[in-house]
């Protein structure tokens, strides 16, 4: 039953199609003789029955095609010569199609007419590597009526192998195989088809050994002007960025060989940490300020040990007096965020939104207060060139990939943008604090950036190779890639410090050098050091200094501001206490929020119906 329904539906579709056209082709014979130069000498004979009054038919022969390799600007064009036809009324070209109009504008055609069309067709374009081919629509997929009794034959100049011949039939893009025969000398192909529905094709694809077609041209490459423009863009960006950095963004040499045995005047621990690396965190700079205030007698710290073996200590902070009126806005906002009431536990502070306040208020004020540490012109130029670098990298990558626009463009943009962005980031960080990184940090960062750059280069080379782009394009891509790396690197370095910024950085670094020498036991503490040891350690926490406490032996009494068990009357207890407090904060944050889980191709297929060259079709007029 189901088969009958399907058959009726197909029959209905067929009948409706017939009625939709005012003519039909009763028979269609196509005879093609190919010569060694690739010319196809074609003779088409059509028996046409007109269902309504018409003057004749027209035959469209497509001669201009989009590049099969995805090239958006290299059109593929065929030569059509020696045109003759029965009752040829006029010949015209438009939008890549040659239209032959057959008939008489003053008289109607008879009910049945026979038309013979002859022309020579040559597509001097070798779209494949390693072999030649014939990829041709024997019947084009643009005829708007049904075609009956199709016969076709193709005579080739030299033998071909049967297993390298494919015939497909049906709607454009279809892969249904069609039948054919091959003569004994393997040079003549023939086929028949009783009925072909409207807008259907018969497509032939034959693979031959390379050189089968004499003198066929290799695919033309008109992308050189686009590639050249992309290369010029990269070069101009790198050169202009380097010049701007040299004139306006290059920092003066900073001599930090000295040691400063007291905290920088007017710079609190939070500012010192920010000046060193242009960043601040609750665990370092934030808690450093708590202990600095404790040394000033503004608060007390009470530590309570956990009830269980693995529980972290709990801390309670009690305010004794407010800050002076001369305190900076960043310090006031931090103090007020902690002491929203006179006595606060670590858990209460966290649940009250301390972390958000630190970012939205404290960091905002801290950044604003240190704005004068950078020269305004260099900061503006840095923003301009970083933005310009991303725009130029995208533009160049798209220009380089225009032979295969789309996916190749997207991938090449990524291979330009990601390494450029990481390069700019690393060099911006180096501009802030890299000059004072220790040796191990410099080695780690250098290795990582080299790996990223090599991977970016490798992916670009692989993309060019896979897309089978020219050597000129490959060399241009590699050159431009390094041009953008250089340009983004100097753009990252461009935020030049002002004289004030350089002086404050020098003071902070020299003080850090002194603290490092103390903690490593290289310098013996003076009596003055012992008096301000709590302040020293507050700065050490903010500056991220570490020690094992093995090279320094110094008794320190328990400070008046601290209440809790375990004070061992040694300087190292300060170190343990400060880091225990930071660890307690991290635990409180974890318990309050819960854990989270972060979240080219060739043409080796048999071919497709309607996918070959030629095309067009025809209709009545």
N, C-alpha and C positions, 0 to 999 in steps of 0.2 A: 504493500500500500504506500509506504513511504517513498519507494522508488518512483511510483507513478506520479506522486505529488511533485517530486523534484523534477521529473521529466516535463510535466505540464508547466511548471514555473519557468524552466529553461526555454520551452517552446514559446511561451507567452513573451518572454524577454526578446527572443529572436524575432517574433512577428512584430513586436512594437518597434524594434530597431529598423526593420525593413520599412515599416510605414513612416518612420521618421525621416528617411532619405527620399529624395525625388528621383533617384537613379540607383542602379546597382550594376556591379561588374560581373558579367557572365563568365568571363575567362580572362586570365592575366598570365602572360608568358614573359619571363625575364631571361634574357640571354646575355651573359657577361663573358668577355674575353679579355684576359689580363696579359700585359706584356711584362718584360723583365724590369722595366723602369717603374712599375707600379701603376701604370695607366689602366683603368678599367673602361673598356669600350662596350657600352651598354645599349641593348635594344629592348624596349618594352612594347609589347603588343597587348592592347586592351579591347575586349568586346564589351560595349556598354549598352545597357537597356535603360532608356529614360522612361520614368513613370509619370512625368509631367512635362510640360513644354519647357525646354531649356535650349540655350544656344550652343552648349558644348560642355567640356570639362576643363579644369585647370590641373596642372601637375606641379606641385611644390618640391623643389630639390634643395635641401639644406646644404650650405657650403661653409658656414661659420659656426664654430662650436666653442663652448666653454672648455677650458683646458682640463683634461681628465685627471691631471695631477693636482687639481685643486687650485691652480694658479688663477687668481682673480683678474689678472690684467693681460696674460698671454693668451690671446685667442688663437684657435687652431682653424686655419682656412684651407679649403680645397679649391683646386682649379677645375673649372668646367668649360669644355671647349667642344667644337664641332657639333653644335646643336641643330637638329632638324626634327620636324614633327608633322604629322598629318594636320592640315588646316590650322597651321600655327598663326594665331591672330596677333599676339604680342608677347614680348619677353620683358620682364622687369625684375629688379632686385630690391629687396627691402628687408631690414632686420635679419640679415644673414641667410635669406631664403631667395632662391631663384624661382620665379613663378612663370611657367609656360601656359599661356591661355590658348586653348584649341577650340576652333569653331568659327562662327560668323555672327557678328553683332547684329546683322540685318536679317538673318534667317534663323529659324529654329532647326535644331538637329532632328534627324529622323528618329523613329522609336528605337532603332538599333543602329549603332555606329561602331566602326572599328578605327582605333587610333594607334598609330605607330610613332614611338618617340625614340630618337637616337641621340646619344651624347657621350662624350669621353669625360671621365672623372678621375682625378688623382689627388690623393691626400698625402703630401710629402711631409709626413710626420711620424717619427718612430717613437712611440710612447712607452716602449718596453726596453729593458736592458737584457742582453744575453740572447735575444732571439728577435726575429721579425714576425709580423702577423698580418692577417687580413681580418678586420673586424668591421662588418658591413651589414646594414639592414637591407636584405634582399627585397622585402616588402616593408615599407615604412609604417610606423605605428600611428600615422595621422590621417589615414583614409577614414572618411566619415560614413562609409557604407560597408555592407558585407561584400566579400570577394569570393567567387566560386572558381573552381577548376584552375588552381594555380600550378603552373609548371615553371621550374627554374633550372638553369644550368650555368656552371662557372668553369671556364677553361683556364687553367693556370699554366705559366710558362715552364715550370719544372715540377717534378713529382713531389707529393707531400705524403705524410704518414697518416693513416686513418685514425689512429688513436690520438692524434693531435688536432682533430676536427670536431667541432661542436655546433649543432644547430638547435636553436631554441625558438619556441613559438608561444604566442599568447600576448596578453596585455603587457605594457611596458614594465620591466622589472621582473617579469615571470621567468621561471627556470625550467618549464616543461620542455622535454627533449623532442625534437622533430626528427623525422627519418630522412635519410639521404643515401645515395649510392656513389661509389667511387670506381672509376674506370680501371681497367686492367693495368694501364701505365701510370696510374695514380695522378693524373693531371686533370680529369674532368669530374666535377661533382654535379649530381642531379638530384632533384627532389620534387615532390608533388604534394598538393594539399587540396582537398575537396572543398573546404569551406573555411574562411577566416572571418571572424566577426569584426565589426567596426572597431577602430582604434586598437587593432592588434598587429603584431609584427612577426616576421620570420627573420631571424638574425643568424648570420654565419660568423663563426670565429675559427680561424686556422692559424696554428703556430708553425713557423718555419725556422730553419737554422738562420743564425745571424748572417746578414749579407745576401739573403734571398732576393730582396728588392734592391736593385742596383742603384746606388747613389742616393738612397733615402737619407734625409737630413736627421741629425739628432735633435731632440727637443730644444727649441730655442729658449734662451734665458734672457728675458727682458727685465729681470729684477735688479740688475746691477745699479741703475740709478737710485732705486729705493734703498738698496743695501748701502750705497755710498752716502746717501743722506743720513741713514742711521749711524754710520761710522762718524760722520762729521758732527752730528749732534753729541755723541759721546765725547769726542775730542774737545769740542768747544766747552762742554760742561766741565770736564776735568781741568782744562787750562784756566778757565775763569774762576773755578773754585780755588785752585792753587794760588792764583794771583791775589784773590780776595783774602785768603788766609795769610799769605805773606805780608800784605799791606796792612790788614786790619784785625786779623784774628790770631796771630802768633803770639803766644805768651813769652814774656821776658824770662831769661834764665833765673831759676830760683835756687839760692844757696841756702841749704838747710843743714850744713855741716856742724853748726854750733849746737849747744845744749842750754836749755833754759830751766833753771831749778825751781821756778815758781810758776803758778798758773798765769796765762796771758791776762793782762789787765783788761777788765771790762768784758771778758769772754767767759761765760759759764760753761759747764761740761757739755750741755746739750748743744750749744753753739759750736764748741770745739769739735765735737763729733760731726756736726753738719758741715763745718768749714773744710774738714779733712776730706770727706767723700761726697758732699752734697746730698746726703741722705740721713735719716734718723729713724729710730725704732723705739717702741715702748721698752723692750727688754734692755736696750743699751742706754741710749740718751735719756729716755723717760725716767728709769729708776736711778740713773746717776744723779738726776736732779733731786730725787727724794733724799738721797744720802748727803748731798751737798747742803740741802735745807736742814737736815738733821745736825750737821756740823755747825750750822749757824744758830742752832737752838730754836728752830721754828717748829719742830715736830719730834715725836718719839716713835720708835719702831719696836713692836713687841712680836716675838716669834714664839709660836706654839707648835710643839712637835705633834706629828700625826699619831692617832690612836693605834694604828696597825703598823706592822713592820715596813711595809712598802708605801705607806701614806707620806705625801710631801708635807713639809712644814706649812703652817698657816701664819699669815702676817696681819697685824693690825696697826694702822697709822693714826696717831692722835695729834691734832693741830694744837700748837702752843701759842703761836702768834702769826699774824698775816705778813705778807711781803711788804717791803718798803714801797713807797709811792713812786720811787725812781726805777722800779723793776720794769723790764721790757715786756711788751704785750704777749710775746710767746711764752714767757715764764709765768705771767699772771694767768693766762688761759690754761696752762698745764696745772698750776696750783689749784685753781678753782674747779677744774674737772675732777681732780682727786678728792678734794675736800668739799664735796657738796653738803657734808655735815662734819662736825668737829672730830668725830671718831669714825673711821671707816675700815672695814676689813677688805682683804684682797678680793674676796668673792663679791662683796657689795660694789666695789669699785668697777669690777668687770661687768657686772649685770647692769650697772648704771650707764653703760655705753662709753666707757673710758677710751676704748680703742678707736671708736668713731670720732670722738672729740679730738683725739691726738692727730688724726689725719685731717679732719675738716677745720679745726681751729688752730691747734698748735703748729702743725706743719705749714699751714697757710701764713700765719704770722711770722714764723721763722724764715720762710722763703722771702717774704716781703722785706723783712729787716736786713737780709743779706743781699738784697737786690743790687746795692751799690758796689758789691764786690766784683761785678762784671761790667765791662764796657758796653754800654747800650748798643752802639753801632755794631759791635761784633755779634751780640746776641741776635739782633735783627737779621744780620747777614747769615748767621747760622740757620735760622728758621727758613729764610728764603732759599738757601742752597740745598737744604735737606728736602724741602718740598719740590724744588726744581729737579733735584736728582731723581726722585721717584717718578716724576712726570716724564723726564727725558729717558729714563730706563725703560719705562713702559712703551714710549713711542718708538725707541730703537728696536726693542724686541719685536714689536708688531711689524715694523718695516722689514726686519731680517726674515720674518716668517711668512711673507706674503705669497710665496709660492704654494704654501699650504695653510691658508688662513683658517682660524678656528681653534682646534685643539692644540696645534703646534704653537700658535700665538700665545695661548693661555699658559702652556708649559714653559715657553721661553721667557715670558714675563716673570713667572715664578722663579726661574733660574737666575734672572737678573736681580729681582727685587729682594729675595730672601738674603742672599749673601751681602748685598749692598746695605740692607737694613742692619744686619748683625755687625757689619764692619763699622757703620756709623755709630751704633750703640757702644761697641767696645772702645772706639777711639774717643767718644764723648766721655765715657767713664775714665779712660786714661787721662783725658784733659783735666778732669776734676781731681783725681787722686792717684793716677797710675804712676806718676813720677816718684811717689813715695811708697809704692808697693814693695813688699819684700821679694826676694829672688824667686821663691817657689810660686808666688802668685803670678809673677811676670811670665814664668815658664808655662804654667797651666794655661793662662789666657793666650799666650802666643801659640801654643800647640793647638788649642781649640779653634782659634781664628784661621790658622793655616789649614786645618782639616775642613772647615766650612768652605773656604775659598777653593780648595782642591776639588771638593765634591761639586760645588757649583760649576767649576770649569769642566769637570768630567761629564756632568749631566748636559751641559750645553753642547759639548762635542758629540755626545751620543745622540742628542736630538737632531743635530745637523746631519750626522751620518745616517740616521734612520730615515730622515726625510730626503736623503740623496741630494742635498743642496751642493752647490759648486764649492770649489776650493776657495774662491774669492769670498764667498759668503762665510765659510768656516773661519778664515783668517780675520775677517771683519768682526765676526761674533767674538772671537777670542780677544782681539785688540780692544773692542768696545767694552767687553766684560771687565778687563783690567782698568780701562779708563774710568768706568763708573766706580770701581773699588777705590781707586786713588781719589776721585772726586768726593765720594762719600766719606772717606777717611779724613781728608782735610776739612770737610764740612763739620764732622764730629769734633774736630779739634778747634773749631773757629771761635768758641765762646771765650774770648780773651779776658783775663782777670785785670781789674783796675789796680792802680798802685795801692789803694787801701786793701783790696782783696789779697794781693800778693804779700803785703806786710802782715796781715792777720794769719794767713796760711803759714808764713815763715815762723811766726811766734808759736802757733799750735804744733807744728811739726817739731820744732826744736824742743818744746816742752815734752812732747811724746817721746822724743829720743832720750830725754833724761829719765822719764818714767820707765822706759824699757830697760835702760841701763841699771836702774835701781832694782827692778823686779828680777832681772837676770843675775843679780849679784855682782855686776861688773863695777858698780859705783857704791861705795859705802855711804849709808844714810847719815846726814848731819843731824845735829840736835834740832835744827829748824825743820828738817824733814819729819822728824818724829812728832813735832808739835802739830804739823798739818797733815799727818799721815792719812787721816780719814778723807781729807779733801783730795790728796794725791790719788787715793783709791777710787774716789767718785769719778775723777777724770779718766783714770785707767779703764774703768768700766765703760764710759762713754766712747773711749777711743778703741775699744775692743782688744785691749792688751791681755795676754795670757802668761801664766807662769806656773811652774810646778812647786815653787816655794822651797827648792832644795838648796839654793845658793845664798839665802839671806836668813840670818838668825837675829831676830829683834823682838824683844818682849814689848807688848802693847797692852796697857790696861783696858778693861772693858769701858767703852764710851758711856757717858751719862745718858745718852739718848736711846740706848739699846737695852731692852729687857728680854731675857730669854735664857734658855739653858745652853750649855756647850761652849761657852767662851773659853778659849784655851790660852788667853793672855799672850797671843802671838800676832804678828802683823798679818799672817796668812789667814787668820780668822775673818779679817775684813773681806778678803777675797772670797772665802767660802760663803760668808753671809750675803754678799752682794749677788753672787751667782745663784744662791739658794732662793733669793727673793725673785730673781728673774724666772727661775724654774717654776716657782710657785704660781707666778702670773700665767705662764703658759698652761699649767695644769688647770687653773681656774677658767681660762678661756676655753679649753677643750671640754671641760665638764659643762660649761654653760651653753655651748653651741652643738656639741656632739661631733663625731667624726664624719667626714664627707668623702665621697669617692669622686674625684674629678671625672668629673666627667671628660704609518706612512705607507704607505702601503703600496704594494705592487698590484699587478693584475694577473694572478696566476689561476684564477677560477675559470670555469668553463664559459662564463659570460652570462649576460642577461638579455632577455627578449627586449628589443627596442633600444639596447644600450650601445649598439654599434654606431659608426659614422654613417653619413647620408641621413636620410630622414625626410621630413616634410609630409608627403602624402598627396592628397588632392581632393577635389570636390567638383560640383557642377556649378554652372553659371547661366 
